[in-house]
Amino acid sequence: MTVGKFQSICEYCGYVAGNGGDGGNTPPSPSPSDIKSHYTYLRNNSETIAASPFVSFKKRYKTYTLESASFYSNDGMLSKIEQPYWQFKYQNDGSTETLLLCITANRPAARMAIKIDNDIHQLKLHSQESKTAWFALPFDVLLTLCTARDVDISTDIKTDPRAMYNELPIFASRFYNAAFDRMKFIYSVNVRMITDD
């Protein structure tokens, strides 16, 4: 067993054992009506979303894609840590939607878990590129992250031991505000973060 920050992982079979907290059950897939309402929101608010400085917004054929700016952890002393960095991505074509969290470093990650308050959420690997790994992020986990008080990330990528993720809830709130509801988490667009520098 390889011991991580808050989980132990068997490299042979992939079994994950939490080191405290609740592993969290995978929520059900979004309903077709939820996907359609998210799509309608993107279509009806495309100009406002495209003007947001916090996301890039594209439409190709019927598919809308939003990608956040980069999120950087900080050292607790007002300095951001350049590597690794994270991003959110959301795609919706009216019938399917994909919500992802990526980590970019000197190599692609094989695993990632997020500890939100006392709950641990093991994210499923979606795809890998040369230095980036994309993990499926359940919608409910994103919403929980937006209101979190304490956040930590565990990955097989080496991170600075001083790394703090205290700004990630605000960063996630900005993304939620742009992608799903511009009337929710409005405060987040006016907060200046270390990751913005």
KEKE-3310 file (N, C-alpha, C; in steps of 0.2 Angstrom, whole numbers, plus 5000, padded with zeros to 4 digits):
npx = (5004:5003:5005:4996:4992:4979:4974:4977:4984:4983:4995:4995:4981:4973:4965:4958:4960:4953:4961:4954:4939:4925:4923:4914:4901:4899:4889:4873:4872:4869:4853:4843:4835:4842:4854:4849:4844:4855:4862:4853:4854:4868:4866:4857:4864:4876:4884:4886:4894:4905:4911:4917:4931:4936:4934:4937:4927:4919:4910:4907:4900:4886:4891:4895:4909:4918:4932:4942:4952:4969:4972:4982:4990:4995:5008:5005:5010:5007:5012:5011:5012:5020:5020:5012:4997:4980:4964:4947:4935:4921:4909:4895:4883:4869:4864:4873:4884:4900:4910:4925:4941:4957:4975:4990:5007:5024:5023:5009:4996:4991:4982:4970:4963:4951:4949:4936:4931:4927:4925:4931:4934:4937:4943:4939:4950:4949:4956:4972:4986:5001:5007:4997:4983:4966:4952:4936:4924:4911:4896:4889:4900:4908:4899:4899:4912:4912:4907:4915:4925:4937:4950:4959:4971:4976:4988:4997:5007:5021:5020:5022:5026:5021:5010:4994:4977:4967:4961:4954:4939:4934:4938:4932:4919:4918:4919:4908:4898:4900:4897:4885:4876:4873:4869:4872:4884:4890:4898:4911:4917:4922:4932:4949:4962:4977:4981:4978:4988)
npy = (4994:5011:5025:5040:5057:5057:5045:5028:5018:5004:4999:4988:4982:4993:4996:5008:5015:5025:5037:5041:5051:5051:5041:5044:5042:5039:5050:5049:5049:5064:5069:5068:5080:5089:5090:5096:5108:5114:5116:5124:5135:5139:5142:5153:5162:5165:5176:5184:5174:5172:5185:5184:5185:5174:5162:5153:5152:5142:5138:5124:5117:5109:5109:5116:5123:5126:5132:5134:5147:5145:5137:5140:5133:5140:5146:5150:5161:5172:5169:5162:5145:5138:5125:5110:5115:5118:5115:5118:5111:5111:5103:5102:5096:5096:5083:5076:5078:5084:5086:5091:5090:5096:5092:5099:5095:5090:5078:5067:5064:5050:5047:5056:5064:5073:5081:5087:5097:5085:5075:5063:5063:5052:5054:5049:5044:5052:5056:5057:5067:5074:5081:5083:5078:5073:5072:5065:5075:5074:5083:5086:5086:5097:5107:5106:5109:5122:5128:5124:5124:5119:5112:5100:5092:5077:5068:5058:5066:5075:5087:5104:5103:5114:5118:5125:5125:5134:5144:5137:5135:5147:5149:5138:5142:5154:5147:5140:5150:5156:5145:5138:5146:5162:5170:5164:5163:5176:5184:5179:5183:5195:5194:5195:5185:5175:5166:5173:5182)
npz = (5000:4995:5004:5005:5006:5013:5010:5007:4994:4985:4974:4965:4964:4964:4975:4986:5002:5014:5024:5037:5038:5026:5012:5003:4992:4975:4966:4957:4939:4930:4927:4911:4910:4919:4912:4900:4905:4909:4897:4890:4899:4895:4882:4882:4889:4883:4879:4890:4897:4889:4891:4903:4913:4919:4913:4898:4883:4872:4857:4847:4833:4840:4853:4868:4877:4892:4900:4914:4920:4926:4942:4956:4970:4986:4997:5009:5013:5005:4992:4976:4971:4958:4951:4954:4943:4942:4933:4929:4918:4907:4897:4886:4876:4874:4876:4882:4896:4902:4916:4922:4931:4930:4932:4929:4927:4928:4923:4918:4930:4939:4948:4959:4973:4982:4997:5006:5018:5029:5021:5009:4992:4979:4963:4947:4934:4918:4906:4899:4894:4888:4899:4907:4916:4916:4927:4931:4938:4949:4948:4960:4969:4965:4968:4982:4985:4982:4993:5003:5019:5022:5012:5004:4993:4986:4977:4965:4960:4964:4976:4983:5001:5008:5002:5000:4999:5001:4993:4984:4985:4982:4969:4963:4965:4956:4944:4944:4945:4932:4923:4927:4935:4935:4945:4957:4970:4968:4975:4973:4961:4963:4972:4975:4972:4977:4968:4956:4953)
capx = (5000:5006:5002:4996:4990:4974:4972:4982:4982:4986:4997:4993:4974:4969:4960:4959:4958:4953:4964:4949:4934:4921:4925:4909:4898:4898:4882:4871:4873:4864:4847:4843:4832:4847:4858:4846:4843:4862:4863:4849:4858:4874:4864:4854:4869:4883:4887:4889:4899:4911:4914:4920:4938:4938:4934:4937:4920:4919:4905:4909:4894:4881:4894:4898:4915:4920:4938:4944:4959:4973:4972:4988:4990:4999:5012:5002:5014:5005:5015:5008:5016:5019:5018:5007:4992:4973:4959:4940:4932:4914:4906:4888:4880:4862:4862:4878:4889:4906:4913:4932:4946:4964:4981:4996:5014:5030:5020:5002:4995:4987:4976:4968:4957:4950:4946:4932:4930:4929:4924:4936:4931:4942:4941:4940:4954:4946:4960:4979:4990:5008:5009:4990:4978:4959:4948:4929:4922:4904:4893:4888:4907:4909:4894:4901:4918:4911:4905:4919:4929:4944:4951:4966:4971:4981:4989:5003:5012:5025:5018:5026:5023:5018:5004:4988:4971:4962:4957:4950:4932:4932:4940:4927:4913:4919:4918:4901:4895:4900:4895:4879:4871:4877:4866:4875:4891:4892:4904:4918:4920:4925:4938:4956:4966:4984:4981:4977:4994)
capy = (5000:5017:5030:5047:5062:5055:5039:5023:5015:4998:5000:4982:4981:4999:4997:5014:5015:5032:5038:5045:5054:5047:5040:5048:5038:5042:5052:5046:5053:5069:5067:5072:5086:5093:5092:5100:5115:5117:5117:5130:5141:5141:5145:5159:5167:5164:5182:5185:5169:5174:5191:5183:5185:5168:5156:5153:5149:5141:5133:5121:5114:5110:5108:5122:5121:5131:5130:5140:5149:5140:5138:5138:5133:5145:5144:5152:5168:5176:5168:5156:5139:5138:5118:5109:5119:5114:5119:5115:5111:5108:5102:5100:5096:5095:5077:5073:5084:5082:5091:5088:5094:5093:5094:5099:5095:5088:5072:5066:5061:5044:5048:5062:5064:5079:5081:5093:5097:5079:5070:5062:5061:5049:5056:5044:5047:5053:5055:5059:5070:5074:5083:5084:5072:5075:5068:5067:5078:5074:5090:5087:5087:5104:5112:5105:5112:5129:5130:5121:5127:5116:5108:5097:5088:5071:5066:5055:5071:5078:5094:5107:5102:5120:5120:5126:5125:5138:5148:5133:5136:5154:5148:5134:5147:5158:5143:5138:5156:5157:5139:5136:5151:5169:5173:5161:5164:5182:5187:5176:5187:5201:5192:5195:5179:5174:5163:5178:5186)
capz = (5000:4995:5009:5002:5011:5017:5008:5005:4988:4982:4967:4962:4962:4964:4981:4990:5009:5017:5031:5040:5034:5022:5005:4998:4987:4968:4965:4951:4933:4929:4923:4905:4911:4921:4906:4895:4908:4909:4890:4889:4902:4891:4875:4884:4893:4880:4878:4897:4899:4885:4893:4909:4913:4923:4909:4891:4882:4865:4854:4841:4831:4846:4859:4872:4881:4896:4903:4919:4920:4930:4949:4959:4977:4989:5002:5016:5014:5000:4986:4973:4970:4951:4949:4948:4943:4941:4929:4928:4911:4907:4890:4886:4869:4875:4878:4887:4899:4906:4921:4923:4935:4928:4935:4925:4930:4923:4920:4919:4936:4938:4953:4963:4978:4986:5004:5007:5025:5032:5016:5004:4986:4975:4957:4942:4928:4912:4901:4900:4889:4889:4906:4910:4917:4917:4931:4931:4944:4949:4949:4968:4972:4963:4972:4989:4985:4982:5000:5008:5023:5022:5006:5003:4987:4986:4970:4964:4958:4970:4977:4989:5007:5011:4997:5003:4994:5004:4988:4979:4985:4978:4962:4960:4964:4950:4938:4945:4943:4925:4919:4929:4937:4936:4951:4963:4971:4965:4978:4971:4955:4966:4977:4973:4975:4976:4961:4951:4952)
cpx = (5004:5002:5002:4994:4985:4971:4978:4979:4986:4988:4995:4986:4970:4965:4962:4956:4958:4957:4960:4945:4930:4923:4920:4907:4898:4891:4880:4872:4868:4858:4847:4840:4837:4852:4855:4845:4850:4864:4859:4852:4864:4871:4861:4859:4876:4887:4890:4894:4905:4914:4918:4927:4941:4938:4935:4930:4920:4912:4907:4903:4889:4885:4897:4904:4917:4926:4940:4951:4963:4973:4979:4987:4995:5003:5010:5005:5013:5009:5012:5014:5015:5017:5016:5002:4986:4969:4952:4939:4925:4912:4899:4886:4873:4860:4867:4882:4894:4909:4920:4936:4953:4969:4986:5002:5019:5028:5013:5001:4991:4981:4976:4962:4957:4947:4943:4929:4931:4927:4929:4933:4937:4939:4943:4944:4950:4950:4967:4982:4997:5010:5002:4986:4971:4955:4941:4927:4914:4901:4892:4895:4909:4905:4897:4908:4917:4909:4909:4923:4936:4944:4958:4965:4977:4981:4995:5009:5015:5022:5022:5023:5020:5012:4998:4983:4966:4958:4953:4943:4930:4933:4934:4920:4913:4917:4910:4896:4894:4896:4888:4873:4874:4874:4868:4882:4894:4898:4911:4921:4923:4931:4944:4960:4973:4985:4981:4983:4999)
cpy = (5006:5022:5037:5051:5060:5049:5034:5019:5009:4998:4994:4981:4987:5001:5004:5014:5022:5032:5043:5049:5049:5047:5043:5043:5042:5044:5049:5051:5058:5067:5071:5079:5091:5095:5097:5107:5118:5119:5124:5136:5143:5144:5152:5164:5167:5170:5184:5181:5171:5180:5190:5182:5178:5162:5158:5149:5148:5137:5131:5116:5115:5110:5115:5119:5127:5128:5136:5142:5144:5142:5136:5138:5139:5142:5146:5159:5172:5175:5161:5151:5137:5131:5114:5114:5115:5119:5115:5116:5108:5108:5100:5101:5095:5089:5073:5079:5080:5087:5088:5093:5091:5095:5093:5100:5093:5081:5071:5062:5055:5043:5054:5061:5071:5078:5087:5093:5090:5073:5069:5059:5059:5051:5051:5047:5046:5052:5058:5062:5070:5076:5085:5078:5075:5070:5070:5069:5078:5081:5091:5089:5095:5109:5111:5109:5120:5132:5127:5126:5125:5111:5106:5093:5083:5069:5062:5060:5074:5085:5097:5105:5108:5121:5120:5128:5129:5142:5144:5134:5142:5153:5143:5138:5151:5154:5141:5144:5157:5151:5137:5141:5157:5173:5170:5162:5170:5185:5185:5180:5193:5200:5192:5189:5179:5171:5168:5182:5182)
cpz = (5000:4999:5006:5008:5016:5015:5007:4999:4987:4975:4962:4959:4962:4970:4984:4997:5011:5023:5035:5035:5030:5015:5001:4993:4980:4967:4958:4945:4933:4925:4916:4906:4914:4916:4901:4898:4908:4902:4888:4892:4898:4885:4877:4887:4889:4880:4885:4899:4895:4887:4900:4909:4916:4919:4902:4888:4874:4863:4848:4839:4837:4853:4862:4877:4885:4899:4908:4917:4925:4937:4951:4967:4979:4995:5009:5017:5008:4993:4983:4972:4962:4948:4955:4948:4941:4937:4929:4920:4911:4899:4890:4878:4868:4877:4883:4890:4902:4910:4923:4927:4932:4932:4930:4929:4925:4920:4921:4926:4934:4943:4957:4967:4981:4992:5005:5014:5028:5027:5011:4998:4981:4968:4952:4936:4922:4906:4903:4894:4891:4896:4910:4911:4919:4921:4931:4938:4944:4951:4957:4971:4971:4967:4980:4990:4985:4989:5005:5013:5023:5016:5006:4997:4988:4979:4970:4962:4964:4970:4983:4995:5010:5007:5001:4998:4996:4999:4983:4979:4981:4971:4959:4960:4958:4944:4938:4942:4935:4921:4921:4931:4939:4942:4958:4964:4968:4968:4975:4965:4957:4971:4973:4976:4974:4969:4955:4949:4947)
residu = (MET:THR:VAL:GLY:LYS:PHE:GLN:SER:ILE:CYS:GLU:TYR:CYS:GLY:TYR:VAL:ALA:GLY:ASN:GLY:GLY:ASP:GLY:GLY:ASN:THR:PRO:PRO:SER:PRO:SER:PRO:SER:ASP:ILE:LYS:SER:HIS:TYR:THR:TYR:LEU:ARG:ASN:ASN:SER:GLU:THR:ILE:ALA:ALA:SER:PRO:PHE:VAL:SER:PHE:LYS:LYS:ARG:TYR:LYS:THR:TYR:THR:LEU:GLU:SER:ALA:SER:PHE:TYR:SER:ASN:ASP:GLY:MET:LEU:SER:LYS:ILE:GLU:GLN:PRO:TYR:TRP:GLN:PHE:LYS:TYR:GLN:ASN:ASP:GLY:SER:THR:GLU:THR:LEU:LEU:LEU:CYS:ILE:THR:ALA:ASN:ARG:PRO:ALA:ALA:ARG:MET:ALA:ILE:LYS:ILE:ASP:ASN:ASP:ILE:HIS:GLN:LEU:LYS:LEU:HIS:SER:GLN:GLU:SER:LYS:THR:ALA:TRP:PHE:ALA:LEU:PRO:PHE:ASP:VAL:LEU:LEU:THR:LEU:CYS:THR:ALA:ARG:ASP:VAL:ASP:ILE:SER:THR:ASP:ILE:LYS:THR:ASP:PRO:ARG:ALA:MET:TYR:ASN:GLU:LEU:PRO:ILE:PHE:ALA:SER:ARG:PHE:TYR:ASN:ALA:ALA:PHE:ASP:ARG:MET:LYS:PHE:ILE:TYR:SER:VAL:ASN:VAL:ARG:MET:ILE:THR:ASP:ASP)
# end
